[in-house]
Amino acid sequence: MAYEGGYGCERTAGGRFVFTAPDEQVLPAPVPLPGIDASQNPLVWFRQAMTDLEIDAETCVPDWYAGDTIDWDMAVSALFPYPSRPH
């Protein structure tokens, strides 16, 4: 399990990811992204979908940010099972 700010993320034996809130309540699954019509140009769709999002250098900075950096190796490795090792 990986925790950040009390939230949890765990990969199940079936390969799904389960996210929990600080009170340990399971968060609802995200709504699937809409697909695009096979006849539609993906580049045109992307430009239309990504217009006016107001994304800037501060978009992904959480309110609790104190100058520390994330340990990406730890965060990502927690999502994948380690192979069994003999003790």
Backbone atoms as SQL, in Angstrom:
CREATE TABLE atoms (id INTEGER PRIMARY KEY, chain TEXT, resi INTEGER, resn TEXT, atom TEXT, x REAL, y REAL, z REAL);
INSERT INTO atoms VALUES
  (1, 'A', 1, 'MET', 'N', 0.832, -1.178, 0.000),
  (2, 'A', 1, 'MET', 'CA', 0.000, 0.000, 0.000),
  (3, 'A', 1, 'MET', 'C', 0.879, 1.245, 0.000),
  (4, 'A', 2, 'ALA', 'N', 0.479, 2.248, -0.713),
  (5, 'A', 2, 'ALA', 'CA', 1.193, 3.531, -0.732),
  (6, 'A', 2, 'ALA', 'C', 0.268, 4.587, -0.139),
  (7, 'A', 3, 'TYR', 'N', 0.805, 5.407, 0.726),
  (8, 'A', 3, 'TYR', 'CA', -0.008, 6.436, 1.377),
  (9, 'A', 3, 'TYR', 'C', 0.557, 7.809, 1.119),
  (10, 'A', 4, 'GLU', 'N', -0.306, 8.766, 0.930),
  (11, 'A', 4, 'GLU', 'CA', 0.090, 10.160, 0.799),
  (12, 'A', 4, 'GLU', 'C', -1.065, 10.978, 1.348),
  (13, 'A', 5, 'GLY', 'N', -0.814, 11.712, 2.407),
  (14, 'A', 5, 'GLY', 'CA', -1.864, 12.527, 2.993),
  (15, 'A', 5, 'GLY', 'C', -3.001, 11.708, 3.565),
  (16, 'A', 6, 'GLY', 'N', -2.740, 10.456, 3.916),
  (17, 'A', 6, 'GLY', 'CA', -3.782, 9.609, 4.482),
  (18, 'A', 6, 'GLY', 'C', -4.553, 8.806, 3.448),
  (19, 'A', 7, 'TYR', 'N', -4.352, 9.071, 2.173),
  (20, 'A', 7, 'TYR', 'CA', -5.024, 8.314, 1.123),
  (21, 'A', 7, 'TYR', 'C', -4.207, 7.072, 0.796),
  (22, 'A', 8, 'GLY', 'N', -4.863, 6.017, 0.382),
  (23, 'A', 8, 'GLY', 'CA', -4.168, 4.772, 0.078),
  (24, 'A', 8, 'GLY', 'C', -4.472, 4.288, -1.322),
  (25, 'A', 9, 'CYS', 'N', -3.569, 3.490, -1.837),
  (26, 'A', 9, 'CYS', 'CA', -3.731, 2.870, -3.150),
  (27, 'A', 9, 'CYS', 'C', -3.159, 1.462, -3.049),
  (28, 'A', 10, 'GLU', 'N', -3.948, 0.492, -3.426),
  (29, 'A', 10, 'GLU', 'CA', -3.496, -0.893, -3.345),
  (30, 'A', 10, 'GLU', 'C', -3.882, -1.622, -4.628),
  (31, 'A', 11, 'ARG', 'N', -2.973, -2.449, -5.100),
  (32, 'A', 11, 'ARG', 'CA', -3.257, -3.272, -6.279),
  (33, 'A', 11, 'ARG', 'C', -3.752, -4.622, -5.790),
  (34, 'A', 12, 'THR', 'N', -4.923, -5.036, -6.282),
  (35, 'A', 12, 'THR', 'CA', -5.502, -6.300, -5.856),
  (36, 'A', 12, 'THR', 'C', -4.845, -7.459, -6.603),
  (37, 'A', 13, 'ALA', 'N', -5.128, -8.681, -6.152),
  (38, 'A', 13, 'ALA', 'CA', -4.585, -9.873, -6.811),
  (39, 'A', 13, 'ALA', 'C', -5.057, -9.956, -8.258),
  (40, 'A', 14, 'GLY', 'N', -6.222, -9.390, -8.551),
  (41, 'A', 14, 'GLY', 'CA', -6.757, -9.397, -9.912),
  (42, 'A', 14, 'GLY', 'C', -6.193, -8.300, -10.796),
  (43, 'A', 15, 'GLY', 'N', -5.321, -7.443, -10.230),
  (44, 'A', 15, 'GLY', 'CA', -4.696, -6.393, -11.018),
  (45, 'A', 15, 'GLY', 'C', -5.394, -5.048, -10.975),
  (46, 'A', 16, 'ARG', 'N', -6.537, -4.964, -10.292),
  (47, 'A', 16, 'ARG', 'CA', -7.243, -3.678, -10.165),
  (48, 'A', 16, 'ARG', 'C', -6.567, -2.822, -9.100),
  (49, 'A', 17, 'PHE', 'N', -6.773, -1.532, -9.172),
  (50, 'A', 17, 'PHE', 'CA', -6.276, -0.618, -8.147),
  (51, 'A', 17, 'PHE', 'C', -7.456, -0.150, -7.319),
  (52, 'A', 18, 'VAL', 'N', -7.292, -0.174, -5.998),
  (53, 'A', 18, 'VAL', 'CA', -8.327, 0.277, -5.083),
  (54, 'A', 18, 'VAL', 'C', -7.766, 1.466, -4.316),
  (55, 'A', 19, 'PHE', 'N', -8.509, 2.560, -4.292),
  (56, 'A', 19, 'PHE', 'CA', -8.086, 3.772, -3.611),
  (57, 'A', 19, 'PHE', 'C', -8.955, 3.992, -2.391),
  (58, 'A', 20, 'THR', 'N', -8.324, 4.394, -1.275),
  (59, 'A', 20, 'THR', 'CA', -9.055, 4.626, -0.046),
  (60, 'A', 20, 'THR', 'C', -8.799, 6.037, 0.468),
  (61, 'A', 21, 'ALA', 'N', -9.802, 6.592, 1.122),
  (62, 'A', 21, 'ALA', 'CA', -9.715, 7.915, 1.742),
  (63, 'A', 21, 'ALA', 'C', -9.043, 7.767, 3.108),
  (64, 'A', 22, 'PRO', 'N', -8.661, 8.877, 3.742),
  (65, 'A', 22, 'PRO', 'CA', -8.034, 8.792, 5.066),
  (66, 'A', 22, 'PRO', 'C', -8.879, 8.037, 6.098),
  (67, 'A', 23, 'ASP', 'N', -10.217, 8.053, 5.953),
  (68, 'A', 23, 'ASP', 'CA', -11.083, 7.320, 6.889),
  (69, 'A', 23, 'ASP', 'C', -11.239, 5.853, 6.491),
  (70, 'A', 24, 'GLU', 'N', -10.418, 5.394, 5.524),
  (71, 'A', 24, 'GLU', 'CA', -10.369, 4.016, 5.030),
  (72, 'A', 24, 'GLU', 'C', -11.585, 3.606, 4.205),
  (73, 'A', 25, 'GLN', 'N', -12.427, 4.566, 3.834),
  (74, 'A', 25, 'GLN', 'CA', -13.546, 4.281, 2.945),
  (75, 'A', 25, 'GLN', 'C', -12.996, 4.114, 1.531),
  (76, 'A', 26, 'VAL', 'N', -13.483, 3.104, 0.820),
  (77, 'A', 26, 'VAL', 'CA', -13.048, 2.885, -0.559),
  (78, 'A', 26, 'VAL', 'C', -13.648, 3.984, -1.427),
  (79, 'A', 27, 'LEU', 'N', -12.792, 4.621, -2.223),
  (80, 'A', 27, 'LEU', 'CA', -13.250, 5.681, -3.120),
  (81, 'A', 27, 'LEU', 'C', -13.892, 5.058, -4.353),
  (82, 'A', 28, 'PRO', 'N', -14.900, 5.713, -4.916),
  (83, 'A', 28, 'PRO', 'CA', -15.551, 5.144, -6.102),
  (84, 'A', 28, 'PRO', 'C', -14.587, 5.096, -7.282),
  (85, 'A', 29, 'ALA', 'N', -14.828, 4.138, -8.144),
  (86, 'A', 29, 'ALA', 'CA', -13.995, 3.998, -9.346),
  (87, 'A', 29, 'ALA', 'C', -14.192, 5.231, -10.214),
  (88, 'A', 30, 'PRO', 'N', -13.130, 5.662, -10.879),
  (89, 'A', 30, 'PRO', 'CA', -13.275, 6.837, -11.748),
  (90, 'A', 30, 'PRO', 'C', -14.170, 6.540, -12.941),
  (91, 'A', 31, 'VAL', 'N', -14.789, 7.576, -13.442),
  (92, 'A', 31, 'VAL', 'CA', -15.625, 7.440, -14.630),
  (93, 'A', 31, 'VAL', 'C', -14.694, 7.218, -15.826),
  (94, 'A', 32, 'PRO', 'N', -14.957, 6.195, -16.636),
  (95, 'A', 32, 'PRO', 'CA', -14.085, 5.962, -17.796),
  (96, 'A', 32, 'PRO', 'C', -14.064, 7.173, -18.722),
  (97, 'A', 33, 'LEU', 'N', -12.920, 7.396, -19.323),
  (98, 'A', 33, 'LEU', 'CA', -12.808, 8.487, -20.281),
  (99, 'A', 33, 'LEU', 'C', -13.640, 8.161, -21.510),
  (100, 'A', 34, 'PRO', 'N', -14.257, 9.173, -22.107),
  (101, 'A', 34, 'PRO', 'CA', -15.049, 8.899, -23.307),
  (102, 'A', 34, 'PRO', 'C', -14.136, 8.523, -24.469),
  (103, 'A', 35, 'GLY', 'N', -14.597, 7.620, -25.277),
  (104, 'A', 35, 'GLY', 'CA', -13.843, 7.236, -26.460),
  (105, 'A', 35, 'GLY', 'C', -14.093, 8.230, -27.591),
  (106, 'A', 36, 'ILE', 'N', -13.360, 8.080, -28.643),
  (107, 'A', 36, 'ILE', 'CA', -13.600, 8.923, -29.804),
  (108, 'A', 36, 'ILE', 'C', -14.036, 8.039, -30.961),
  (109, 'A', 37, 'ASP', 'N', -14.807, 8.614, -31.830),
  (110, 'A', 37, 'ASP', 'CA', -15.286, 7.906, -33.014),
  (111, 'A', 37, 'ASP', 'C', -14.095, 7.543, -33.889),
  (112, 'A', 38, 'ALA', 'N', -14.100, 6.354, -34.447),
  (113, 'A', 38, 'ALA', 'CA', -12.984, 5.883, -35.267),
  (114, 'A', 38, 'ALA', 'C', -12.737, 6.779, -36.479),
  (115, 'A', 39, 'SER', 'N', -13.759, 7.502, -36.914),
  (116, 'A', 39, 'SER', 'CA', -13.590, 8.384, -38.064),
  (117, 'A', 39, 'SER', 'C', -13.022, 9.746, -37.676),
  (118, 'A', 40, 'GLN', 'N', -12.970, 10.020, -36.377),
  (119, 'A', 40, 'GLN', 'CA', -12.487, 11.320, -35.910),
  (120, 'A', 40, 'GLN', 'C', -10.960, 11.336, -35.829),
  (121, 'A', 41, 'ASN', 'N', -10.377, 12.450, -36.196),
  (122, 'A', 41, 'ASN', 'CA', -8.936, 12.625, -36.118),
  (123, 'A', 41, 'ASN', 'C', -8.546, 12.800, -34.644),
  (124, 'A', 42, 'PRO', 'N', -7.714, 11.914, -34.085),
  (125, 'A', 42, 'PRO', 'CA', -7.352, 12.015, -32.664),
  (126, 'A', 42, 'PRO', 'C', -6.696, 13.346, -32.304),
  (127, 'A', 43, 'LEU', 'N', -5.907, 13.908, -33.178),
  (128, 'A', 43, 'LEU', 'CA', -5.246, 15.169, -32.899),
  (129, 'A', 43, 'LEU', 'C', -6.261, 16.304, -32.773),
  (130, 'A', 44, 'VAL', 'N', -7.255, 16.310, -33.648),
  (131, 'A', 44, 'VAL', 'CA', -8.312, 17.331, -33.585),
  (132, 'A', 44, 'VAL', 'C', -9.094, 17.157, -32.290),
  (133, 'A', 45, 'TRP', 'N', -9.451, 15.914, -31.944),
  (134, 'A', 45, 'TRP', 'CA', -10.186, 15.647, -30.701),
  (135, 'A', 45, 'TRP', 'C', -9.379, 16.122, -29.493),
  (136, 'A', 46, 'PHE', 'N', -8.094, 15.786, -29.471),
  (137, 'A', 46, 'PHE', 'CA', -7.247, 16.154, -28.333),
  (138, 'A', 46, 'PHE', 'C', -7.193, 17.670, -28.167),
  (139, 'A', 47, 'ARG', 'N', -6.991, 18.384, -29.253),
  (140, 'A', 47, 'ARG', 'CA', -6.924, 19.850, -29.175),
  (141, 'A', 47, 'ARG', 'C', -8.236, 20.433, -28.668),
  (142, 'A', 48, 'GLN', 'N', -9.363, 19.887, -29.101),
  (143, 'A', 48, 'GLN', 'CA', -10.669, 20.379, -28.639),
  (144, 'A', 48, 'GLN', 'C', -10.878, 20.053, -27.157),
  (145, 'A', 49, 'ALA', 'N', -10.495, 18.842, -26.757),
  (146, 'A', 49, 'ALA', 'CA', -10.707, 18.407, -25.376),
  (147, 'A', 49, 'ALA', 'C', -9.798, 19.131, -24.394),
  (148, 'A', 50, 'MET', 'N', -8.635, 19.562, -24.840),
  (149, 'A', 50, 'MET', 'CA', -7.654, 20.169, -23.943),
  (150, 'A', 50, 'MET', 'C', -7.626, 21.700, -23.996),
  (151, 'A', 51, 'THR', 'N', -8.621, 22.289, -24.610),
  (152, 'A', 51, 'THR', 'CA', -8.693, 23.745, -24.703),
  (153, 'A', 51, 'THR', 'C', -9.278, 24.320, -23.422),
  (154, 'A', 52, 'ASP', 'N', -8.724, 25.425, -22.962),
  (155, 'A', 52, 'ASP', 'CA', -9.238, 26.182, -21.810),
  (156, 'A', 52, 'ASP', 'C', -9.218, 25.400, -20.497),
  (157, 'A', 53, 'LEU', 'N', -8.215, 24.557, -20.274),
  (158, 'A', 53, 'LEU', 'CA', -8.113, 23.816, -19.017),
  (159, 'A', 53, 'LEU', 'C', -7.424, 24.611, -17.918),
  (160, 'A', 54, 'GLU', 'N', -6.792, 25.720, -18.276),
  (161, 'A', 54, 'GLU', 'CA', -6.093, 26.566, -17.315),
  (162, 'A', 54, 'GLU', 'C', -5.047, 25.785, -16.515),
  (163, 'A', 55, 'ILE', 'N', -4.258, 24.987, -17.199),
  (164, 'A', 55, 'ILE', 'CA', -3.179, 24.233, -16.570),
  (165, 'A', 55, 'ILE', 'C', -1.931, 25.096, -16.586),
  (166, 'A', 56, 'ASP', 'N', -1.279, 25.189, -15.413),
  (167, 'A', 56, 'ASP', 'CA', -0.039, 25.952, -15.334),
  (168, 'A', 56, 'ASP', 'C', 0.963, 25.210, -14.451),
  (169, 'A', 57, 'ALA', 'N', 2.059, 25.846, -14.120),
  (170, 'A', 57, 'ALA', 'CA', 3.124, 25.202, -13.341),
  (171, 'A', 57, 'ALA', 'C', 2.670, 24.813, -11.941),
  (172, 'A', 58, 'GLU', 'N', 1.593, 25.373, -11.451),
  (173, 'A', 58, 'GLU', 'CA', 1.116, 25.088, -10.097),
  (174, 'A', 58, 'GLU', 'C', -0.051, 24.093, -10.065),
  (175, 'A', 59, 'THR', 'N', -0.504, 23.611, -11.206),
  (176, 'A', 59, 'THR', 'CA', -1.680, 22.753, -11.267),
  (177, 'A', 59, 'THR', 'C', -1.558, 21.510, -10.388),
  (178, 'A', 60, 'CYS', 'N', -0.414, 20.860, -10.386),
  (179, 'A', 60, 'CYS', 'CA', -0.247, 19.601, -9.645),
  (180, 'A', 60, 'CYS', 'C', 0.393, 19.799, -8.274),
  (181, 'A', 61, 'VAL', 'N', 0.529, 21.020, -7.824),
  (182, 'A', 61, 'VAL', 'CA', 1.109, 21.270, -6.505),
  (183, 'A', 61, 'VAL', 'C', -0.016, 21.215, -5.483),
  (184, 'A', 62, 'PRO', 'N', 0.021, 20.253, -4.543),
  (185, 'A', 62, 'PRO', 'CA', -1.054, 20.136, -3.552),
  (186, 'A', 62, 'PRO', 'C', -1.016, 21.280, -2.547),
  (187, 'A', 63, 'ASP', 'N', -2.142, 21.523, -1.880),
  (188, 'A', 63, 'ASP', 'CA', -2.231, 22.591, -0.893),
  (189, 'A', 63, 'ASP', 'C', -1.281, 22.385, 0.276),
  (190, 'A', 64, 'TRP', 'N', -0.941, 21.138, 0.591),
  (191, 'A', 64, 'TRP', 'CA', -0.077, 20.847, 1.739),
  (192, 'A', 64, 'TRP', 'C', 1.402, 20.877, 1.384),
  (193, 'A', 65, 'TYR', 'N', 1.767, 21.203, 0.162),
  (194, 'A', 65, 'TYR', 'CA', 3.153, 21.143, -0.309),
  (195, 'A', 65, 'TYR', 'C', 4.077, 21.959, 0.589),
  (196, 'A', 66, 'ALA', 'N', 5.145, 21.305, 1.056),
  (197, 'A', 66, 'ALA', 'CA', 6.087, 21.964, 1.975),
  (198, 'A', 66, 'ALA', 'C', 7.498, 22.004, 1.395),
  (199, 'A', 67, 'GLY', 'N', 7.653, 21.807, 0.097),
  (200, 'A', 67, 'GLY', 'CA', 8.962, 21.869, -0.526),
  (201, 'A', 67, 'GLY', 'C', 9.627, 20.524, -0.715),
  (202, 'A', 68, 'ASP', 'N', 9.038, 19.468, -0.170),
  (203, 'A', 68, 'ASP', 'CA', 9.639, 18.146, -0.326),
  (204, 'A', 68, 'ASP', 'C', 9.296, 17.586, -1.699),
  (205, 'A', 69, 'THR', 'N', 10.064, 16.603, -2.133),
  (206, 'A', 69, 'THR', 'CA', 9.809, 15.984, -3.430),
  (207, 'A', 69, 'THR', 'C', 9.311, 14.555, -3.235),
  (208, 'A', 70, 'ILE', 'N', 8.589, 14.060, -4.206),
  (209, 'A', 70, 'ILE', 'CA', 8.060, 12.704, -4.124),
  (210, 'A', 70, 'ILE', 'C', 9.148, 11.694, -4.478),
  (211, 'A', 71, 'ASP', 'N', 9.124, 10.576, -3.796),
  (212, 'A', 71, 'ASP', 'CA', 10.025, 9.470, -4.101),
  (213, 'A', 71, 'ASP', 'C', 9.303, 8.590, -5.118),
  (214, 'A', 72, 'TRP', 'N', 9.525, 8.859, -6.414),
  (215, 'A', 72, 'TRP', 'CA', 8.796, 8.159, -7.471),
  (216, 'A', 72, 'TRP', 'C', 9.072, 6.663, -7.469),
  (217, 'A', 73, 'ASP', 'N', 10.306, 6.250, -7.158),
  (218, 'A', 73, 'ASP', 'CA', 10.610, 4.812, -7.107),
  (219, 'A', 73, 'ASP', 'C', 9.718, 4.115, -6.088),
  (220, 'A', 74, 'MET', 'N', 9.595, 4.708, -4.895),
  (221, 'A', 74, 'MET', 'CA', 8.765, 4.106, -3.863),
  (222, 'A', 74, 'MET', 'C', 7.295, 4.130, -4.259),
  (223, 'A', 75, 'ALA', 'N', 6.823, 5.261, -4.778),
  (224, 'A', 75, 'ALA', 'CA', 5.412, 5.402, -5.111),
  (225, 'A', 75, 'ALA', 'C', 4.980, 4.407, -6.188),
  (226, 'A', 76, 'VAL', 'N', 5.759, 4.274, -7.231),
  (227, 'A', 76, 'VAL', 'CA', 5.385, 3.374, -8.327),
  (228, 'A', 76, 'VAL', 'C', 5.608, 1.913, -7.944),
  (229, 'A', 77, 'SER', 'N', 6.708, 1.615, -7.261),
  (230, 'A', 77, 'SER', 'CA', 6.985, 0.221, -6.908),
  (231, 'A', 77, 'SER', 'C', 5.937, -0.334, -5.949),
  (232, 'A', 78, 'ALA', 'N', 5.295, 0.529, -5.166),
  (233, 'A', 78, 'ALA', 'CA', 4.262, 0.062, -4.241),
  (234, 'A', 78, 'ALA', 'C', 3.037, -0.454, -4.982),
  (235, 'A', 79, 'LEU', 'N', 2.895, -0.111, -6.244),
  (236, 'A', 79, 'LEU', 'CA', 1.736, -0.539, -7.019),
  (237, 'A', 79, 'LEU', 'C', 1.926, -1.901, -7.675),
  (238, 'A', 80, 'PHE', 'N', 3.136, -2.423, -7.640),
  (239, 'A', 80, 'PHE', 'CA', 3.427, -3.688, -8.304),
  (240, 'A', 80, 'PHE', 'C', 3.944, -4.704, -7.297),
  (241, 'A', 81, 'PRO', 'N', 3.478, -5.940, -7.396),
  (242, 'A', 81, 'PRO', 'CA', 3.928, -6.965, -6.431),
  (243, 'A', 81, 'PRO', 'C', 5.381, -7.334, -6.654),
  (244, 'A', 82, 'TYR', 'N', 6.058, -7.592, -5.552),
  (245, 'A', 82, 'TYR', 'CA', 7.434, -8.077, -5.624),
  (246, 'A', 82, 'TYR', 'C', 7.421, -9.587, -5.803),
  (247, 'A', 83, 'PRO', 'N', 8.380, -10.135, -6.541),
  (248, 'A', 83, 'PRO', 'CA', 8.441, -11.597, -6.650),
  (249, 'A', 83, 'PRO', 'C', 8.753, -12.201, -5.287),
  (250, 'A', 84, 'SER', 'N', 8.228, -13.378, -5.057),
  (251, 'A', 84, 'SER', 'CA', 8.495, -14.047, -3.778),
  (252, 'A', 84, 'SER', 'C', 9.980, -14.408, -3.674),
  (253, 'A', 85, 'ARG', 'N', 10.517, -14.205, -2.506),
  (254, 'A', 85, 'ARG', 'CA', 11.930, -14.564, -2.257),
  (255, 'A', 85, 'ARG', 'C', 11.984, -15.542, -1.097),
  (256, 'A', 86, 'PRO', 'N', 12.885, -16.506, -1.175),
  (257, 'A', 86, 'PRO', 'CA', 13.017, -17.420, -0.028),
  (258, 'A', 86, 'PRO', 'C', 13.569, -16.655, 1.168),
  (259, 'A', 87, 'HIS', 'N', 13.147, -17.030, 2.353),
  (260, 'A', 87, 'HIS', 'CA', 13.603, -16.356, 3.573),
  (261, 'A', 87, 'HIS', 'C', 14.910, -16.909, 4.040);
